[in-house]
Amino acid sequence: MYGTKVNYIDDRLPLPDRPQLGDATAWVITKFANWSYEREIRLFTTLKDQSDGLYFKDFGEDLSLTEVIVGARCKLTRNEILEALRPLENIRLIKARPGFQRFEIVEDQRGFPQ
């Protein structure tokens, strides 16, 4: 498994007449600059563990969850989210909201519903 940082750009990548493997790779790891607050890393691994046609990668030494950004419309409390994440620990939870003045997503300083 290996990770690659996402590239954030202002303009769309060009669509060549005859796309090559490098073009496909660039498309997979590129997003619009407005999403750069995510600081996303894309992980690539082989698919081995299948369950009902879906594949999963367990968290472990080579893959750990460190942060969860909860959407603005989510009504779950902080404790409900932490319970759903068990037995994982030491995960930073962030409640998100739309920006007031710009097209952006920011941390909601009011936090989670009680």
N, CA, C and O atoms as CSV, one atom per row, in Angstrom:
chain,resi,resn,atom,element,x,y,z
A,1,MET,N,N,0.845,-1.173,0.000
A,1,MET,CA,C,0.000,0.000,0.000
A,1,MET,C,C,0.890,1.235,0.000
A,1,MET,O,O,1.928,1.265,0.661
A,2,TYR,N,N,0.482,2.232,-0.732
A,2,TYR,CA,C,1.238,3.481,-0.732
A,2,TYR,C,C,0.263,4.650,-0.787
A,2,TYR,O,O,-0.848,4.523,-1.300
A,3,GLY,N,N,0.691,5.783,-0.255
A,3,GLY,CA,C,-0.140,6.973,-0.230
A,3,GLY,C,C,0.452,8.063,-1.101
A,3,GLY,O,O,1.669,8.173,-1.248
A,4,THR,N,N,-0.416,8.853,-1.665
A,4,THR,CA,C,-0.018,9.977,-2.497
A,4,THR,C,C,-0.836,11.194,-2.103
A,4,THR,O,O,-2.060,11.115,-1.998
A,5,LYS,N,N,-0.169,12.316,-1.886
A,5,LYS,CA,C,-0.887,13.550,-1.588
A,5,LYS,C,C,-1.670,13.993,-2.818
A,5,LYS,O,O,-1.201,13.876,-3.950
A,6,VAL,N,N,-2.874,14.504,-2.571
A,6,VAL,CA,C,-3.701,15.023,-3.648
A,6,VAL,C,C,-3.148,16.380,-4.091
A,6,VAL,O,O,-2.738,17.194,-3.264
A,7,ASN,N,N,-3.144,16.610,-5.396
A,7,ASN,CA,C,-2.765,17.903,-5.964
A,7,ASN,C,C,-4.024,18.745,-6.109
A,7,ASN,O,O,-5.029,18.275,-6.642
A,8,TYR,N,N,-3.975,19.966,-5.644
A,8,TYR,CA,C,-5.109,20.884,-5.747
A,8,TYR,C,C,-4.768,21.956,-6.772
A,8,TYR,O,O,-3.737,22.621,-6.672
A,9,ILE,N,N,-5.652,22.117,-7.766
A,9,ILE,CA,C,-5.375,23.053,-8.858
A,9,ILE,C,C,-6.597,23.946,-9.109
A,9,ILE,O,O,-7.715,23.611,-8.719
A,10,ASP,N,N,-6.362,25.085,-9.767
A,10,ASP,CA,C,-7.427,26.043,-10.054
A,10,ASP,C,C,-8.200,25.725,-11.331
A,10,ASP,O,O,-9.380,26.057,-11.437
A,11,ASP,N,N,-7.552,25.091,-12.291
A,11,ASP,CA,C,-8.190,24.817,-13.581
A,11,ASP,C,C,-8.250,23.317,-13.833
A,11,ASP,O,O,-7.438,22.555,-13.308
A,12,ARG,N,N,-9.201,22.909,-14.624
A,12,ARG,CA,C,-9.341,21.492,-14.964
A,12,ARG,C,C,-8.118,20.982,-15.719
A,12,ARG,O,O,-7.473,21.716,-16.468
A,13,LEU,N,N,-7.825,19.727,-15.504
A,13,LEU,CA,C,-6.773,19.091,-16.292
A,13,LEU,C,C,-7.273,18.916,-17.719
A,13,LEU,O,O,-8.461,18.674,-17.930
A,14,PRO,N,N,-6.394,19.034,-18.692
A,14,PRO,CA,C,-6.830,18.860,-20.084
A,14,PRO,C,C,-7.177,17.400,-20.373
A,14,PRO,O,O,-6.640,16.484,-19.751
A,15,LEU,N,N,-8.066,17.208,-21.310
A,15,LEU,CA,C,-8.428,15.871,-21.763
A,15,LEU,C,C,-7.754,15.638,-23.112
A,15,LEU,O,O,-8.210,16.147,-24.136
A,16,PRO,N,N,-6.663,14.864,-23.109
A,16,PRO,CA,C,-5.940,14.625,-24.370
A,16,PRO,C,C,-6.771,13.783,-25.346
A,16,PRO,O,O,-7.674,13.051,-24.940
A,17,ASP,N,N,-6.452,13.900,-26.621
A,17,ASP,CA,C,-7.128,13.085,-27.629
A,17,ASP,C,C,-6.892,11.601,-27.376
A,17,ASP,O,O,-7.782,10.773,-27.574
A,18,ARG,N,N,-5.665,11.278,-26.932
A,18,ARG,CA,C,-5.311,9.878,-26.647
A,18,ARG,C,C,-4.726,9.798,-25.243
A,18,ARG,O,O,-3.508,9.854,-25.076
A,19,PRO,N,N,-5.591,9.669,-24.222
A,19,PRO,CA,C,-5.090,9.628,-22.835
A,19,PRO,C,C,-4.119,8.475,-22.610
A,19,PRO,O,O,-4.282,7.378,-23.144
A,20,GLN,N,N,-3.114,8.760,-21.807
A,20,GLN,CA,C,-2.106,7.774,-21.434
A,20,GLN,C,C,-2.268,7.444,-19.944
A,20,GLN,O,O,-3.063,8.075,-19.248
A,21,LEU,N,N,-1.521,6.467,-19.469
A,21,LEU,CA,C,-1.595,6.068,-18.065
A,21,LEU,C,C,-1.289,7.247,-17.148
A,21,LEU,O,O,-1.934,7.400,-16.110
A,22,GLY,N,N,-0.327,8.075,-17.505
A,22,GLY,CA,C,0.013,9.241,-16.691
A,22,GLY,C,C,-1.145,10.217,-16.548
A,22,GLY,O,O,-1.301,10.854,-15.506
A,23,ASP,N,N,-1.963,10.337,-17.601
A,23,ASP,CA,C,-3.141,11.196,-17.533
A,23,ASP,C,C,-4.131,10.653,-16.501
A,23,ASP,O,O,-4.661,11.409,-15.687
A,24,ALA,N,N,-4.375,9.352,-16.537
A,24,ALA,CA,C,-5.304,8.735,-15.594
A,24,ALA,C,C,-4.808,8.898,-14.167
A,24,ALA,O,O,-5.593,9.184,-13.264
A,25,THR,N,N,-3.520,8.719,-13.961
A,25,THR,CA,C,-2.938,8.886,-12.626
A,25,THR,C,C,-3.148,10.314,-12.134
A,25,THR,O,O,-3.527,10.524,-10.982
A,26,ALA,N,N,-2.907,11.282,-12.988
A,26,ALA,CA,C,-3.089,12.687,-12.607
A,26,ALA,C,C,-4.541,12.961,-12.237
A,26,ALA,O,O,-4.797,13.693,-11.281
A,27,TRP,N,N,-5.496,12.394,-12.968
A,27,TRP,CA,C,-6.908,12.625,-12.679
A,27,TRP,C,C,-7.299,12.034,-11.325
A,27,TRP,O,O,-8.125,12.602,-10.610
A,28,VAL,N,N,-6.709,10.902,-10.980
A,28,VAL,CA,C,-7.041,10.234,-9.720
A,28,VAL,C,C,-6.532,11.016,-8.509
A,28,VAL,O,O,-7.127,10.937,-7.435
A,29,ILE,N,N,-5.462,11.755,-8.662
A,29,ILE,CA,C,-4.873,12.447,-7.503
A,29,ILE,C,C,-4.993,13.968,-7.590
A,29,ILE,O,O,-4.224,14.690,-6.955
A,30,THR,N,N,-5.964,14.460,-8.381
A,30,THR,CA,C,-6.121,15.899,-8.549
A,30,THR,C,C,-7.545,16.321,-8.185
A,30,THR,O,O,-8.518,15.666,-8.557
A,31,LYS,N,N,-7.643,17.435,-7.446
A,31,LYS,CA,C,-8.934,18.015,-7.082
A,31,LYS,C,C,-8.865,19.528,-7.247
A,31,LYS,O,O,-7.785,20.113,-7.330
A,32,PHE,N,N,-10.042,20.148,-7.291
A,32,PHE,CA,C,-10.134,21.597,-7.408
A,32,PHE,C,C,-9.554,22.255,-6.159
A,32,PHE,O,O,-9.695,21.732,-5.053
A,33,ALA,N,N,-8.913,23.381,-6.334
A,33,ALA,CA,C,-8.196,24.067,-5.255
A,33,ALA,C,C,-9.080,24.394,-4.048
A,33,ALA,O,O,-8.575,24.456,-2.928
A,34,ASN,N,N,-10.381,24.604,-4.246
A,34,ASN,CA,C,-11.263,24.926,-3.113
A,34,ASN,C,C,-11.350,23.801,-2.083
A,34,ASN,O,O,-11.795,24.031,-0.958
A,35,TRP,N,N,-10.936,22.606,-2.447
A,35,TRP,CA,C,-10.961,21.473,-1.513
A,35,TRP,C,C,-9.635,21.310,-0.769
A,35,TRP,O,O,-9.475,20.349,-0.016
A,36,SER,N,N,-8.705,22.202,-0.957
A,36,SER,CA,C,-7.359,22.029,-0.395
A,36,SER,C,C,-7.329,21.991,1.128
A,36,SER,O,O,-6.378,21.473,1.713
A,37,TYR,N,N,-8.363,22.534,1.780
A,37,TYR,CA,C,-8.401,22.463,3.249
A,37,TYR,C,C,-8.409,21.017,3.731
A,37,TYR,O,O,-8.050,20.754,4.878
A,38,GLU,N,N,-8.808,20.081,2.884
A,38,GLU,CA,C,-8.862,18.674,3.286
A,38,GLU,C,C,-7.473,18.066,3.505
A,38,GLU,O,O,-7.314,17.139,4.300
A,39,ARG,N,N,-6.474,18.592,2.799
A,39,ARG,CA,C,-5.120,18.027,2.885
A,39,ARG,C,C,-5.174,16.503,2.715
A,39,ARG,O,O,-4.591,15.756,3.501
A,40,GLU,N,N,-5.873,16.071,1.693
A,40,GLU,CA,C,-6.168,14.659,1.465
A,40,GLU,C,C,-4.966,13.874,0.971
A,40,GLU,O,O,-4.134,14.378,0.217
A,41,ILE,N,N,-4.900,12.636,1.412
A,41,ILE,CA,C,-3.926,11.668,0.913
A,41,ILE,C,C,-4.723,10.480,0.393
A,41,ILE,O,O,-5.574,9.944,1.103
A,42,ARG,N,N,-4.460,10.075,-0.814
A,42,ARG,CA,C,-5.142,8.917,-1.403
A,42,ARG,C,C,-4.251,7.692,-1.226
A,42,ARG,O,O,-3.054,7.727,-1.513
A,43,LEU,N,N,-4.856,6.616,-0.751
A,43,LEU,CA,C,-4.126,5.372,-0.530
A,43,LEU,C,C,-4.490,4.361,-1.611
A,43,LEU,O,O,-5.648,4.246,-2.013
A,44,PHE,N,N,-3.499,3.647,-2.063
A,44,PHE,CA,C,-3.689,2.633,-3.086
A,44,PHE,C,C,-3.168,1.307,-2.561
A,44,PHE,O,O,-2.047,1.233,-2.058
A,45,THR,N,N,-3.972,0.266,-2.675
A,45,THR,CA,C,-3.599,-1.047,-2.164
A,45,THR,C,C,-4.265,-2.122,-3.017
A,45,THR,O,O,-5.148,-1.824,-3.821
A,46,THR,N,N,-3.851,-3.339,-2.844
A,46,THR,CA,C,-4.502,-4.445,-3.542
A,46,THR,C,C,-5.779,-4.813,-2.792
A,46,THR,O,O,-5.873,-4.623,-1.579
A,47,LEU,N,N,-6.751,-5.337,-3.517
A,47,LEU,CA,C,-8.014,-5.745,-2.920
A,47,LEU,C,C,-7.964,-7.241,-2.624
A,47,LEU,O,O,-7.886,-8.060,-3.540
A,48,LYS,N,N,-8.010,-7.589,-1.337
A,48,LYS,CA,C,-7.931,-8.990,-0.940
A,48,LYS,C,C,-9.149,-9.451,-0.162
A,48,LYS,O,O,-9.726,-10.496,-0.464
A,49,ASP,N,N,-9.545,-8.669,0.847
A,49,ASP,CA,C,-10.605,-9.091,1.761
A,49,ASP,C,C,-11.962,-8.641,1.241
A,49,ASP,O,O,-12.301,-7.458,1.283
A,50,GLN,N,N,-12.748,-9.626,0.741
A,50,GLN,CA,C,-14.035,-9.323,0.134
A,50,GLN,C,C,-15.169,-9.779,1.038
A,50,GLN,O,O,-15.088,-10.831,1.673
A,51,SER,N,N,-16.235,-8.971,1.091
A,51,SER,CA,C,-17.433,-9.316,1.850
A,51,SER,C,C,-18.636,-8.821,1.055
A,51,SER,O,O,-18.816,-7.613,0.897
A,52,ASP,N,N,-19.449,-9.726,0.558
A,52,ASP,CA,C,-20.634,-9.377,-0.234
A,52,ASP,C,C,-20.295,-8.488,-1.432
A,52,ASP,O,O,-21.035,-7.556,-1.746
A,53,GLY,N,N,-19.188,-8.775,-2.090
A,53,GLY,CA,C,-18.800,-8.023,-3.276
A,53,GLY,C,C,-18.088,-6.715,-2.990
A,53,GLY,O,O,-17.714,-6.006,-3.924
A,54,LEU,N,N,-17.890,-6.374,-1.715
A,54,LEU,CA,C,-17.181,-5.151,-1.333
A,54,LEU,C,C,-15.836,-5.518,-0.742
A,54,LEU,O,O,-15.677,-6.593,-0.163
A,55,TYR,N,N,-14.869,-4.630,-0.886
A,55,TYR,CA,C,-13.528,-4.873,-0.378
A,55,TYR,C,C,-13.214,-3.892,0.747
A,55,TYR,O,O,-13.630,-2.734,0.720
A,56,PHE,N,N,-12.472,-4.382,1.735
A,56,PHE,CA,C,-12.153,-3.575,2.896
A,56,PHE,C,C,-10.680,-3.703,3.254
A,56,PHE,O,O,-10.047,-4.723,2.982
A,57,LYS,N,N,-10.157,-2.672,3.857
A,57,LYS,CA,C,-8.794,-2.679,4.400
A,57,LYS,C,C,-8.920,-2.319,5.870
A,57,LYS,O,O,-9.374,-1.225,6.207
A,58,ASP,N,N,-8.521,-3.233,6.748
A,58,ASP,CA,C,-8.612,-2.985,8.183
A,58,ASP,C,C,-7.583,-1.955,8.620
A,58,ASP,O,O,-6.488,-1.872,8.063
A,59,PHE,N,N,-7.954,-1.171,9.626
A,59,PHE,CA,C,-6.995,-0.262,10.234
A,59,PHE,C,C,-5.961,-1.088,10.980
A,59,PHE,O,O,-6.280,-2.133,11.547
A,60,GLY,N,N,-4.741,-0.622,10.977
A,60,GLY,CA,C,-3.651,-1.327,11.656
A,60,GLY,C,C,-2.415,-0.442,11.640
A,60,GLY,O,O,-2.514,0.780,11.525
A,61,GLU,N,N,-1.254,-1.068,11.756
A,61,GLU,CA,C,-0.005,-0.304,11.783
A,61,GLU,C,C,0.229,0.489,10.502
A,61,GLU,O,O,0.818,1.570,10.540
A,62,ASP,N,N,-0.231,-0.044,9.362
A,62,ASP,CA,C,0.024,0.634,8.088
A,62,ASP,C,C,-1.144,1.513,7.634
A,62,ASP,O,O,-1.058,2.141,6.579
A,63,LEU,N,N,-2.239,1.572,8.411
A,63,LEU,CA,C,-3.377,2.417,8.073
A,63,LEU,C,C,-4.113,2.791,9.353
A,63,LEU,O,O,-4.676,1.935,10.034
A,64,SER,N,N,-4.099,4.091,9.669
A,64,SER,CA,C,-4.785,4.529,10.890
A,64,SER,C,C,-5.659,5.739,10.585
A,64,SER,O,O,-5.320,6.579,9.751
A,65,LEU,N,N,-6.786,5.807,11.276
A,65,LEU,CA,C,-7.693,6.933,11.144
A,65,LEU,C,C,-7.316,7.956,12.202
A,65,LEU,O,O,-7.274,7.630,13.388
A,66,THR,N,N,-7.043,9.175,11.797
A,66,THR,CA,C,-6.604,10.196,12.747
A,66,THR,C,C,-7.589,11.345,12.880
A,66,THR,O,O,-7.567,12.057,13.884
A,67,GLU,N,N,-8.466,11.547,11.875
A,67,GLU,CA,C,-9.358,12.693,11.910
A,67,GLU,C,C,-10.639,12.374,11.152
A,67,GLU,O,O,-10.608,11.723,10.107
A,68,VAL,N,N,-11.768,12.841,11.689
A,68,VAL,CA,C,-13.055,12.706,11.022
A,68,VAL,C,C,-13.681,14.096,10.955
A,68,VAL,O,O,-13.832,14.768,11.975
A,69,ILE,N,N,-14.039,14.515,9.752
A,69,ILE,CA,C,-14.734,15.782,9.569
A,69,ILE,C,C,-16.202,15.451,9.357
A,69,ILE,O,O,-16.567,14.787,8.387
A,70,VAL,N,N,-17.037,15.918,10.272
A,70,VAL,CA,C,-18.459,15.606,10.264
A,70,VAL,C,C,-19.204,16.716,9.535
A,70,VAL,O,O,-19.010,17.896,9.827
A,71,GLY,N,N,-20.046,16.343,8.597
A,71,GLY,CA,C,-20.767,17.313,7.780
A,71,GLY,C,C,-21.725,18.197,8.554
A,71,GLY,O,O,-22.165,17.859,9.653
A,72,ALA,N,N,-22.036,19.336,7.958
A,72,ALA,CA,C,-22.860,20.359,8.604
A,72,ALA,C,C,-24.264,19.860,8.936
A,72,ALA,O,O,-24.847,20.314,9.921
A,73,ARG,N,N,-24.812,18.964,8.168
A,73,ARG,CA,C,-26.177,18.484,8.398
A,73,ARG,C,C,-26.257,17.282,9.326
A,73,ARG,O,O,-27.355,16.833,9.657
A,74,CYS,N,N,-25.132,16.761,9.745
A,74,CYS,CA,C,-25.119,15.596,10.631
A,74,CYS,C,C,-25.680,15.992,11.996
A,74,CYS,O,O,-25.245,16.984,12.581
A,75,LYS,N,N,-26.640,15.224,12.502
A,75,LYS,CA,C,-27.293,15.518,13.779
A,75,LYS,C,C,-26.763,14.661,14.923
A,75,LYS,O,O,-27.233,14.780,16.054
A,76,LEU,N,N,-25.785,13.794,14.640
A,76,LEU,CA,C,-25.238,12.935,15.690
A,76,LEU,C,C,-24.441,13.750,16.689
A,76,LEU,O,O,-23.821,14.753,16.336
A,77,THR,N,N,-24.462,13.313,17.937
A,77,THR,CA,C,-23.645,13.967,18.955
A,77,THR,C,C,-22.213,13.460,18.857
A,77,THR,O,O,-21.941,12.453,18.202
A,78,ARG,N,N,-21.323,14.153,19.501
A,78,ARG,CA,C,-19.915,13.742,19.549
A,78,ARG,C,C,-19.792,12.326,20.116
A,78,ARG,O,O,-19.047,11.503,19.584
A,79,ASN,N,N,-20.522,12.048,21.190
A,79,ASN,CA,C,-20.458,10.727,21.828
A,79,ASN,C,C,-20.992,9.630,20.911
A,79,ASN,O,O,-20.452,8.524,20.905
A,80,GLU,N,N,-22.031,9.908,20.142
A,80,GLU,CA,C,-22.564,8.907,19.207
A,80,GLU,C,C,-21.529,8.574,18.133
A,80,GLU,O,O,-21.388,7.415,17.743
A,81,ILE,N,N,-20.821,9.566,17.666
A,81,ILE,CA,C,-19.798,9.334,16.646
A,81,ILE,C,C,-18.638,8.540,17.232
A,81,ILE,O,O,-18.165,7.584,16.618
A,82,LEU,N,N,-18.181,8.930,18.416
A,82,LEU,CA,C,-17.084,8.196,19.060
A,82,LEU,C,C,-17.472,6.746,19.317
A,82,LEU,O,O,-16.643,5.848,19.168
A,83,GLU,N,N,-18.709,6.510,19.698
A,83,GLU,CA,C,-19.184,5.140,19.936
A,83,GLU,C,C,-19.154,4.337,18.629
A,83,GLU,O,O,-18.779,3.164,18.631
A,84,ALA,N,N,-19.544,4.959,17.531
A,84,ALA,CA,C,-19.543,4.276,16.231
A,84,ALA,C,C,-18.118,3.954,15.769
A,84,ALA,O,O,-17.913,3.014,15.002
A,85,LEU,N,N,-17.149,4.722,16.227
A,85,LEU,CA,C,-15.752,4.518,15.827
A,85,LEU,C,C,-15.024,3.493,16.683
A,85,LEU,O,O,-13.909,3.095,16.348
A,86,ARG,N,N,-15.632,3.058,17.780
A,86,ARG,CA,C,-14.961,2.096,18.656
A,86,ARG,C,C,-14.526,0.876,17.886
A,86,ARG,O,O,-15.258,0.459,16.988
A,87,PRO,N,N,-13.408,0.282,18.163
A,87,PRO,CA,C,-12.488,0.523,19.268
A,87,PRO,C,C,-11.396,1.546,18.932
A,87,PRO,O,O,-10.433,1.687,19.686
A,88,LEU,N,N,-11.532,2.250,17.825
A,88,LEU,CA,C,-10.516,3.243,17.454
A,88,LEU,C,C,-10.491,4.360,18.484
A,88,LEU,O,O,-11.528,4.741,19.027
A,89,GLU,N,N,-9.297,4.882,18.748
A,89,GLU,CA,C,-9.129,5.926,19.753
A,89,GLU,C,C,-8.262,7.056,19.204
A,89,GLU,O,O,-7.650,6.933,18.143
A,90,ASN,N,N,-8.227,8.163,19.955
A,90,ASN,CA,C,-7.382,9.315,19.625
A,90,ASN,C,C,-7.659,9.862,18.233
A,90,ASN,O,O,-6.737,10.178,17.481
A,91,ILE,N,N,-8.941,9.970,17.900
A,91,ILE,CA,C,-9.359,10.501,16.605
A,91,ILE,C,C,-9.876,11.925,16.822
A,91,ILE,O,O,-10.732,12.163,17.674
A,92,ARG,N,N,-9.357,12.845,16.057
A,92,ARG,CA,C,-9.812,14.234,16.142
A,92,ARG,C,C,-11.132,14.359,15.391
A,92,ARG,O,O,-11.212,14.008,14.214
A,93,LEU,N,N,-12.166,14.856,16.062
A,93,LEU,CA,C,-13.464,15.077,15.436
A,93,LEU,C,C,-13.649,16.570,15.184
A,93,LEU,O,O,-13.420,17.397,16.066
A,94,ILE,N,N,-14.065,16.894,13.969
A,94,ILE,CA,C,-14.297,18.278,13.583
A,94,ILE,C,C,-15.711,18.378,13.029
A,94,ILE,O,O,-16.082,17.624,12.130
A,95,LYS,N,N,-16.486,19.290,13.553
A,95,LYS,CA,C,-17.809,19.576,13.005
A,95,LYS,C,C,-17.625,20.672,11.961
A,95,LYS,O,O,-17.047,21.718,12.258
A,96,ALA,N,N,-18.109,20.445,10.747
A,96,ALA,CA,C,-17.928,21.395,9.648
A,96,ALA,C,C,-19.203,22.193,9.405
A,96,ALA,O,O,-20.297,21.784,9.794
A,97,ARG,N,N,-19.036,23.335,8.757
A,97,ARG,CA,C,-20.160,24.166,8.327
A,97,ARG,C,C,-19.722,24.931,7.082
A,97,ARG,O,O,-18.526,25.099,6.844
A,98,PRO,N,N,-20.694,25.399,6.282
A,98,PRO,CA,C,-20.345,26.246,5.142
A,98,PRO,C,C,-19.822,27.593,5.627
A,98,PRO,O,O,-20.223,28.076,6.686
A,99,GLY,N,N,-18.927,28.194,4.853
A,99,GLY,CA,C,-18.421,29.522,5.178
A,99,GLY,C,C,-19.516,30.568,5.055
A,99,GLY,O,O,-20.447,30.412,4.264
A,100,PHE,N,N,-19.403,31.627,5.834
A,100,PHE,CA,C,-20.398,32.689,5.800
A,100,PHE,C,C,-20.187,33.647,4.632
A,100,PHE,O,O,-21.160,34.148,4.067
A,101,GLN,N,N,-18.941,33.911,4.260
A,101,GLN,CA,C,-18.647,34.909,3.244
A,101,GLN,C,C,-18.129,34.338,1.926
A,101,GLN,O,O,-18.209,35.002,0.893
A,102,ARG,N,N,-17.596,33.112,1.950
A,102,ARG,CA,C,-16.994,32.526,0.752
A,102,ARG,C,C,-17.498,31.104,0.557
A,102,ARG,O,O,-18.063,30.502,1.470
A,103,PHE,N,N,-17.287,30.578,-0.636
A,103,PHE,CA,C,-17.640,29.193,-0.942
A,103,PHE,C,C,-16.544,28.303,-0.366
A,103,PHE,O,O,-15.548,28.010,-1.027
A,104,GLU,N,N,-16.751,27.877,0.888
A,104,GLU,CA,C,-15.751,27.075,1.577
A,104,GLU,C,C,-16.417,26.303,2.711
A,104,GLU,O,O,-17.543,26.604,3.106
A,105,ILE,N,N,-15.721,25.329,3.213
A,105,ILE,CA,C,-16.140,24.575,4.392
A,105,ILE,C,C,-15.133,24.886,5.482
A,105,ILE,O,O,-13.925,24.816,5.258
A,106,VAL,N,N,-15.638,25.234,6.679
A,106,VAL,CA,C,-14.768,25.597,7.792
A,106,VAL,C,C,-15.222,24.846,9.038
A,106,VAL,O,O,-16.300,24.253,9.067
A,107,GLU,N,N,-14.384,24.883,10.059
A,107,GLU,CA,C,-14.731,24.245,11.326
A,107,GLU,C,C,-15.813,25.066,12.023
A,107,GLU,O,O,-15.715,26.289,12.123
A,108,ASP,N,N,-16.843,24.373,12.503
A,108,ASP,CA,C,-17.929,25.024,13.224
A,108,ASP,C,C,-17.510,25.181,14.689
A,108,ASP,O,O,-17.417,24.198,15.424
A,109,GLN,N,N,-17.263,26.404,15.098
A,109,GLN,CA,C,-16.796,26.668,16.469
A,109,GLN,C,C,-17.855,26.328,17.514
A,109,GLN,O,O,-17.532,26.195,18.694
A,110,ARG,N,N,-19.113,26.185,17.100
A,110,ARG,CA,C,-20.168,25.803,18.057
A,110,ARG,C,C,-20.081,24.331,18.429
A,110,ARG,O,O,-20.662,23.907,19.428
A,111,GLY,N,N,-19.357,23.547,17.628
A,111,GLY,CA,C,-19.164,22.135,17.919
A,111,GLY,C,C,-20.351,21.280,17.567
A,111,GLY,O,O,-21.108,21.598,16.650
A,112,PHE,N,N,-20.516,20.193,18.296
A,112,PHE,CA,C,-21.529,19.180,18.016
A,112,PHE,C,C,-22.794,19.448,18.799
A,112,PHE,O,O,-22.760,20.110,19.836
A,113,PRO,N,N,-23.947,18.921,18.293
A,113,PRO,CA,C,-25.182,19.029,19.073
A,113,PRO,C,C,-25.066,18.243,20.369
A,113,PRO,O,O,-24.333,17.256,20.445
A,114,GLN,N,N,-25.783,18.678,21.370
A,114,GLN,CA,C,-25.733,17.983,22.669
A,114,GLN,C,C,-26.658,16.803,22.715
A,114,GLN,O,O,-26.732,16.116,23.734
